[in-house]
């Protein structure tokens, strides 16, 4: 299965956070799955890492450490292309978060299943798998 991880799924996976459903962890751990991480997630982490966060929702890794974790896990980085940006204009406004919208656009363009815990993103159709 070709998967694109939502930013919080990536953070929860690497931090061992129990909010990542066992099925989600199993999907990420499955060596037959092709796991991609968007550079938009790394960008989001870079922004949020230095912001004050609640103890329930920390960003525990610096962007540099996150990139090392991504590489060590053998996840594939997904760059942000012109096609991804332009497809945002045709994406319905089911969700307002700019990072989520870009990740959805990427998953559709790249024909990847978007793994997320945000049930609201399920409105974007079968390319989104809310856990």
C-alpha positions as CSV (number, residue, x, y, z in Angstrom):
1,X,0.0,0.0,0.0
2,X,1.3,3.5,-0.9
3,X,0.8,5.7,2.2
4,X,1.4,9.4,3.0
5,X,1.5,10.1,6.7
6,X,-0.3,13.1,8.2
7,X,2.1,15.2,10.4
8,X,0.6,14.1,13.7
9,X,0.7,10.4,12.6
10,X,4.5,10.9,12.0
11,X,5.0,12.6,15.3
12,X,3.0,10.0,17.2
13,X,4.7,7.1,15.5
14,X,8.2,8.3,16.3
15,X,7.3,9.3,19.9
16,X,5.4,6.1,20.7
17,X,2.3,8.1,21.5
18,X,-0.7,5.9,22.3
19,X,-3.0,8.1,20.3
20,X,-1.7,6.3,17.2
21,X,-4.2,3.5,16.8
22,X,-2.6,0.0,16.8
23,X,-3.8,-0.5,13.2
24,X,-2.0,2.7,12.2
25,X,1.2,1.6,13.8
26,X,0.9,-1.8,12.1
27,X,0.4,-0.1,8.7
28,X,3.5,2.0,9.2
29,X,5.5,-0.9,10.4
30,X,4.4,-3.2,7.5
31,X,7.5,-3.6,5.3
32,X,5.3,-4.2,2.3
33,X,3.9,-0.7,2.5
34,X,5.6,2.2,0.8
35,X,5.7,5.1,3.3
36,X,6.1,8.7,2.2
37,X,6.4,11.8,4.4
38,X,5.8,15.2,2.8
39,X,8.3,18.0,3.2
40,X,5.1,20.0,4.2
41,X,5.1,17.9,7.4
42,X,8.8,18.8,8.1
43,X,7.9,22.4,7.4
44,X,4.9,22.2,9.8
45,X,7.2,20.6,12.5
46,X,9.8,23.4,11.9
47,X,7.2,26.0,12.6
48,X,5.5,24.3,15.6
49,X,8.6,23.0,17.3
50,X,9.4,26.4,18.7
51,X,5.8,27.5,19.5
52,X,4.5,27.0,23.0
53,X,2.5,23.8,23.0
54,X,0.2,22.1,25.5
55,X,1.7,19.1,27.3
56,X,-0.9,17.0,25.5
57,X,0.3,18.1,22.1
58,X,4.0,18.6,22.1
59,X,6.3,18.5,19.1
60,X,9.1,16.4,20.7
61,X,11.6,16.4,17.9
62,X,13.5,19.2,16.2
63,X,13.1,19.4,12.4
64,X,16.7,18.1,12.1
65,X,16.0,15.1,14.4
66,X,12.7,14.4,12.6
67,X,14.5,14.3,9.3
68,X,17.1,11.8,10.8
69,X,14.2,9.7,12.0
70,X,12.5,9.7,8.6
71,X,15.7,8.7,6.9
72,X,16.5,6.0,9.5
73,X,13.0,4.6,9.1
74,X,13.6,4.4,5.3
75,X,10.5,6.6,4.7
76,X,10.5,8.4,1.4
77,X,10.5,12.2,1.4
78,X,7.9,13.8,-0.9
79,X,8.8,17.2,-2.3
80,X,6.2,19.8,-2.9
81,X,5.6,20.2,-6.7
82,X,3.9,22.8,-8.8
83,X,1.2,20.2,-9.5
84,X,0.5,19.8,-5.8
85,X,0.2,23.6,-5.3
86,X,-2.0,24.1,-8.4
87,X,-4.3,21.2,-7.4
88,X,-5.1,23.1,-4.2
89,X,-7.3,25.5,-6.2
90,X,-9.7,22.6,-7.1
91,X,-9.7,21.0,-3.7
92,X,-13.1,21.4,-1.9
93,X,-13.0,23.4,1.3
94,X,-13.9,20.6,3.7
95,X,-11.0,21.7,5.9
96,X,-9.2,25.0,6.4
97,X,-5.8,24.0,7.7
98,X,-3.3,24.8,5.0
99,X,-0.9,22.0,5.8
100,X,-3.7,19.4,5.8
101,X,-5.0,20.8,2.5
102,X,-1.5,20.5,0.9
103,X,-1.1,17.0,2.3
104,X,-4.5,15.9,0.9
105,X,-3.6,17.5,-2.5
106,X,-0.3,15.5,-2.5
107,X,-2.0,12.3,-1.6
108,X,-4.5,12.6,-4.4
109,X,-1.9,13.7,-7.0
110,X,0.5,10.9,-6.0
111,X,-2.2,8.3,-5.7
112,X,-1.4,7.6,-2.1
113,X,-3.6,6.8,0.9
114,X,-3.4,9.6,3.4
115,X,-3.2,8.2,6.9
116,X,-4.6,10.5,9.5
117,X,-6.5,10.6,12.8
118,X,-8.5,13.6,11.7
119,X,-11.9,12.2,10.9
120,X,-13.0,15.5,9.2
121,X,-10.5,14.8,6.5
122,X,-12.5,11.7,5.5
123,X,-14.7,14.1,3.6
124,X,-12.1,14.1,0.8
125,X,-12.9,10.6,-0.1
126,X,-11.3,7.2,-0.5
127,X,-7.8,8.5,-0.7
128,X,-8.0,9.4,3.0
129,X,-7.9,6.8,5.7
130,X,-9.0,8.2,9.1
131,X,-7.8,5.9,12.0
